[in-house]
Structure formats: structure tokens, C-alpha cells
Amino acid sequence: LRTHKIEGVYASALMRTQLTAVPLSGNRTLETTVLPGLHEIGAGDLEGTKDHTQTARYIATISAWLHGDLDRKMPGGADGNAFLDRFDNSVAHIAAAHPDGIAVAFSHGAAIRAWTALRATGMPSSAAAAGELHNTACVTLSGDPTSGWKIESWSSGALGGAHLDGPKSADITGHH
């Protein structure tokens, strides 16, 4: 990221994404703008579960969204339409603020994979959804909300080094 002229840094409302943004925003003397719509896919009634059956329900719900059933609700939570609406709104906000520039958004693995699979071209949606995405990994998109988004690159490894991808960074979807 050092070689790019980055004009904006954004993060979800969760502290861990804001902390992940600090090295980049601090290096560029940019404020990190918090956009709540960038937050992870809420697990509803399944939040905090360690049970494999409940985890499978979470994954099955996201999988249903990826196969076109956006009306399916996360048990006790939102449906795919609500997820896309909030994430789309945040991405549109970022794009409007930097129409000709580069901005970086810090979000969460399952949310990035699902949104990219549903909204971007450039690699099959199944590959984007299943693509491994370690903590501090990077997906690069070009485009805009009107003409659409294209995946330019998918760097699944931790940009800041493997030490940033410790055991606490594993997500329940089975990816890091």
C-alpha cells in the first residue's frame, strides 16, 4: 500500500477493524472514518456460538444468499437484502468521497467475501465467496456503484506479515 496515493481510510464500528487501520491511517496522517455499514455479517441468535451445528446454520444462510436467496434470514437476524443495503451504502459513501482516488476500507472476512461475490466481477462469485482471506489480507476493486465493481486482485495472505494472522483471527466460516 506504500506505493499508492491513498486518500481515505474507513473501518467498521468494531474496534478491531479500527485498530487494524491505525498503521495505514497514521502513516498517511489520515483520520479513519467509521462506517457502521462495513461491520461483519451479524450472526443473530447464533452470535458467539462455538457449536458446529450452529456454525453450519450461519454458513448455510450466507451460502443461500450467494445462491440468490437474499430473503433468507440469519436466525434471529437480518436477511441478505439488509446486509447488501447497509454494505452497499457504505461502499457508495466511500466511492462518492473519492471518485477519482484510492480509498481503503477495513471490514470483516465473511462480509468482504459475500459482498464481493454478490457485487463484483472479475473472478467467479463462488471463488470470491470461498476465497481464503486472512486477517489484514487485501481485495482490490475498481469501479463505482453505478457501473459496477471489478476484482483487480485477491491477496489472501496477511499484508503486514503472518504474525498478524494469529489464532484469535480465525472466523467461524472456517477461513482466517
C-alpha positions in Angstrom: 0.0 0.0 0.0 3.0 2.3 0.4 3.2 2.9 -3.4 -0.4 4.1 -3.6 -1.7 7.6 -3.0 -4.5 6.7 -0.6 -7.0 9.5 0.1 -9.3 7.9 2.6 -9.3 5.2 5.3 -12.6 3.7 6.5 -13.4 1.0 9.1 -16.4 -0.7 10.6 -17.6 0.2 14.0 -15.8 -2.7 15.7 -12.7 -1.7 17.4 -10.6 -4.5 15.9 -11.0 -3.1 12.4 -10.2 0.4 13.6 -7.1 -0.8 15.2 -6.1 -2.7 12.1 -6.5 0.6 10.2 -4.2 2.6 12.5 -0.8 1.8 10.8 -2.1 2.9 7.4 -4.1 6.0 8.6 -1.3 7.0 10.9 1.4 6.7 8.2 -0.7 8.9 5.9 -1.9 11.2 8.7 -5.5 10.5 7.7 -8.4 10.1 10.1 -10.1 6.7 10.0 -13.8 7.3 9.2 -16.1 4.8 10.9 -18.9 3.5 8.7 -21.2 1.1 10.7 -22.4 -0.5 7.4 -19.0 -2.1 7.0 -19.5 -4.3 10.0 -19.4 -8.1 9.9 -22.4 -10.3 9.0 -24.3 -10.4 12.2 -25.0 -13.9 13.4 -28.3 -13.0 15.2 -29.2 -15.8 17.6 -26.0 -17.7 16.6 -23.7 -14.9 17.9 -20.8 -16.2 19.9 -21.5 -19.9 19.2 -18.8 -22.5 19.2 -21.2 -25.3 18.3 -20.5 -26.8 14.9 -24.2 -27.3 14.1 -25.0 -23.6 14.8 -21.9 -22.5 12.8 -23.2 -24.6 9.9 -26.5 -22.7 10.1 -24.6 -19.4 9.9 -22.6 -20.6 6.9 -25.7 -22.1 5.2 -27.5 -18.8 5.5 -24.7 -16.9 3.8 -24.5 -19.6 1.2 -28.2 -19.2 0.5 -27.6 -15.5 -0.2 -24.8 -16.3 -2.6 -27.2 -18.6 -4.5 -29.8 -15.9 -4.8 -32.0 -16.4 -1.7 -31.4 -12.9 -0.3 -34.7 -13.2 1.6 -33.4 -15.9 3.9 -32.8 -14.5 7.4 -30.0 -15.3 9.7 -31.7 -17.0 12.6 -32.7 -14.0 14.8 -31.0 -11.6 12.5 -31.1 -9.8 9.1 -31.6 -11.2 5.7 -29.2 -10.9 2.7 -31.1 -7.8 1.4 -30.4 -5.9 4.6 -26.8 -7.0 4.6 -26.3 -5.8 1.0 -28.2 -2.5 1.6 -26.0 -1.5 4.5 -22.7 -2.6 2.9 -23.7 -1.0 -0.5 -24.5 2.3 1.3 -21.1 2.4 2.9 -19.3 1.5 -0.3 -21.3 4.1 -2.2 -20.3 6.7 0.5 -16.6 5.9 0.1 -16.9 6.0 -3.7 -18.6 9.4 -3.6 -16.0 10.8 -1.4 -13.1 9.6 -3.6 -14.5 9.5 -7.2 -11.0 9.6 -8.8 -8.9 8.4 -6.0 -8.0 5.4 -3.8 -9.6 4.6 -0.5 -9.1 1.7 1.8 -12.0 0.1 3.8 -11.3 -2.2 6.7 -14.1 -4.8 7.2 -14.5 -8.5 8.1 -13.7 -11.6 6.2 -17.2 -13.1 5.7 -18.7 -9.7 4.8 -15.9 -8.9 2.3 -16.2 -12.4 0.7 -20.0 -12.3 0.5 -20.3 -8.7 -0.7 -17.6 -9.2 -3.3 -19.2 -12.4 -4.6 -22.5 -10.7 -4.9 -21.4 -7.3 -6.3 -18.2 -7.7 -8.2 -17.0 -9.3 -11.4 -13.5 -10.5 -12.3 -13.5 -13.9 -10.8 -16.3 -16.4 -10.4 -18.5 -15.5 -7.4 -18.0 -19.0 -5.9 -14.2 -18.4 -5.9 -14.7 -15.0 -4.2 -17.1 -16.4 -1.6 -14.8 -19.3 -0.8 -11.6 -17.4 -1.2 -9.4 -17.5 1.8 -9.0 -14.1 3.4 -6.6 -13.9 6.3 -6.5 -11.1 8.8 -5.0 -8.0 7.0 -5.5 -9.5 3.6 -6.5 -7.3 0.6 -9.1 -7.4 -2.1 -8.6 -4.7 -4.6 -11.6 -3.4 -6.6 -12.1 -0.9 -9.3 -15.3 0.7 -10.5 -18.2 2.5 -8.9 -21.7 1.9 -7.6 -23.3 2.8 -11.0 -21.2 0.9 -13.5 -20.3 -1.9 -11.1 -17.2 -3.3 -9.4 -14.4 -5.4 -10.8 -12.0 -7.5 -8.7 -8.5 -6.4 -9.7 -6.6 -8.6 -7.2 -7.3 -11.0 -4.3 -4.3 -11.2 -1.9 -5.4 -13.7 0.7 -2.2 -13.5 2.9 -1.7 -11.1 5.7 -0.2 -7.9 4.2 1.6 -7.0 7.4 3.1 -10.4 7.9 2.0 -13.8 9.1 2.4 -12.7 12.8 -0.8 -10.6 12.3 -2.8 -13.7 11.5 -2.7 -15.3 14.9 -5.2 -17.8 16.3 -7.6 -15.1 17.5 -8.2 -14.0 14.0 -10.0 -17.2 12.8 -13.6 -16.6 11.8 -16.4 -19.1 12.2 -16.8 -19.6 8.5 -13.7 -21.6 8.6 -11.5 -19.0 7.0 -8.9 -16.8 8.8 
